[in-house]
Amino acid sequence: MAKTDNSSFEQKLFKAADKLRKNIDAAEYKHVVLGLIFLKYIFESFTELYNKLEEDEWSEPEDRDEYIAENTFFVPKLARWSHIHAQAKLPSIGQTIDEAMEAVEKENPDLKNVLPQVYGKANLDKTSLGELIDLISNTELQAENENSKDLFGRVYEYFLGEFANAEGKKGGQFYTPKAIVKLMVEMIEPYKGRVYDPACGSGGMFVMSEKFVTEHSGNIKDITVYGQESNHTTWKLSKMNLAIRNINSKFVVWNNEGTFLKDAHPDLKADFILANPPFNQKDWGIDILADDARWKYGTPPNGNANYGWMQHMLYHLSPRGVMATVLSNGSLSSNTSGEGEIRKNLVDADLVECIVALPKQLFYNTGIPACIWFLRREKSNHSKDVLFIDASEMGYMKSRVHRDFTEEDIAKIRDTYLNWRKSENYQDLKGFCKSATIEAIQKHGYVLTPGRYVGIPDEEDDGIPFEDKMASLTATLKEQMDKEQELNQEIAVQLAKIGMSL
């Protein structure tokens, strides 16, 4: 009987695309694949509107202004998928795609310097490129889901994750695992307002925020996203990722000097801040920024930017804003170079709302355990309290090296936090969660490691009396000792056969 393939559509597509990668490095190949997926997506959006305009006798489907009015990218004839697909088997296909990308950028200023023009490179096998175009053209793309635009968004997001996995440590620089992003977004609930990510990578925090709004029957236009990214290649990925989701990325900028040295949004006060900045970043510029207004709670050390990132976010947080940031676990307990004093000041100012300890191996760029800090300007229901959640033993091993959260894990952590905030159906659970007062934190020397507060879970009683357990264990031990004697005698016999003795 043939084995059923239960892989999702995205998984099957990625496997097929990856087979065509040949000898190209994953870091390079992702731009080839994601660029084509983006081109196919904008063609689908364009075609949908083109067909509507054709049916209207007062409209001109080749008029670029018609598309601008509907917030849809205009695709010139040279870049239309039908033209590209027709050329797929020609040796000049690489040049054809590069010209198509250039034409799309020319017609759509929002995409200027964003699209990859790497298809004419000599190391890219043109036969495989043609097969990749066939794969993306497959009618299954439309058949899978009536709204093929939504499908391309899912495919793009899935491919980003898979390429991050393939690149390992480098992948973590542009991609935060989906489960972590989902957890952070669902906990801070960005329904309406300004959403900011000062180290936005490929834009995952913004995409998940948009999903949250639409899943809760909100209007995507009710949130505005602001971001900056120092890596130009990663910034391009984010611009395409957001365009596929129809998220306005006007305020998501490339900032080659970095967030600290050049604050791209100096006057921004955001309602929601979500970030996964580089862990324990060294030599980040404090020698130039020692007197910066952002260091209200203490000057961060040059050897570690953790509290620099945190205070940068706090500086940009609106009076009623909330922020969530991933940091290494060292941020919870370090007392070196004034970090302990900064943490003390944050706690005493009643800004720290919740700390979630995460398990190891969740991230692509590091195996070390991390945590999520939640800080809120106005803690109306829980003034002078901090919620500690220890999720360090949760999740499952998705692969030999990577752990992931299940939907149930995410729901458990999220609901614990939301119930605590509302003061409904919350109770401390030994080994998992604890609502601690600032006085209790002071007694612990302002160390914020959740394990210190939640304690160790009680051992579950299996109902077997102690005497019965001991009888069983000693019987097993005797069996093993008898077996050891037998094996020792057998070893002695075998050694004697070759003239040796113990």
Secondary structure as UniProt FT lines:
FT   HELIX           9..19
FT   TURN            20..23
FT   HELIX           26..55
FT   TURN            57..58
FT   TURN            61..62
FT   HELIX           64..69
FT   TURN            70..71
FT   HELIX           77..79
FT   HELIX           81..86
FT   TURN            87..89
FT   TURN            91..92
FT   HELIX           93..107
FT   HELIX           109..111
FT   TURN            112..114
FT   TURN            119..120
FT   TURN            122..123
FT   HELIX           126..137
FT   HELIX           140..144
FT   HELIX           148..167
FT   TURN            168..170
FT   HELIX           171..173
FT   HELIX           178..188
FT   STRAND          193..197
FT   TURN            198..199
FT   TURN            201..202
FT   HELIX           204..215
FT   TURN            216..217
FT   HELIX           220..222
FT   STRAND          223..229
FT   HELIX           232..244
FT   TURN            245..246
FT   TURN            250..251
FT   STRAND          252..254
FT   TURN            256..257
FT   TURN            259..261
FT   TURN            266..267
FT   STRAND          270..275
FT   TURN            279..280
FT   HELIX           286..289
FT   TURN            290..291
FT   TURN            293..294
FT   TURN            296..297
FT   TURN            302..303
FT   HELIX           306..315
FT   STRAND          317..328
FT   HELIX           329..332
FT   HELIX           336..338
FT   HELIX           339..348
FT   TURN            349..350
FT   STRAND          352..357
FT   TURN            360..361
FT   STRAND          370..376
FT   TURN            383..384
FT   STRAND          385..390
FT   TURN            392..393
FT   STRAND          396..397
FT   STRAND          403..404
FT   HELIX           407..422
FT   TURN            430..432
FT   STRAND          433..437
FT   HELIX           438..443
FT   TURN            444..446
FT   HELIX           450..454
FT   HELIX           466..497
FT   TURN            498..499
//
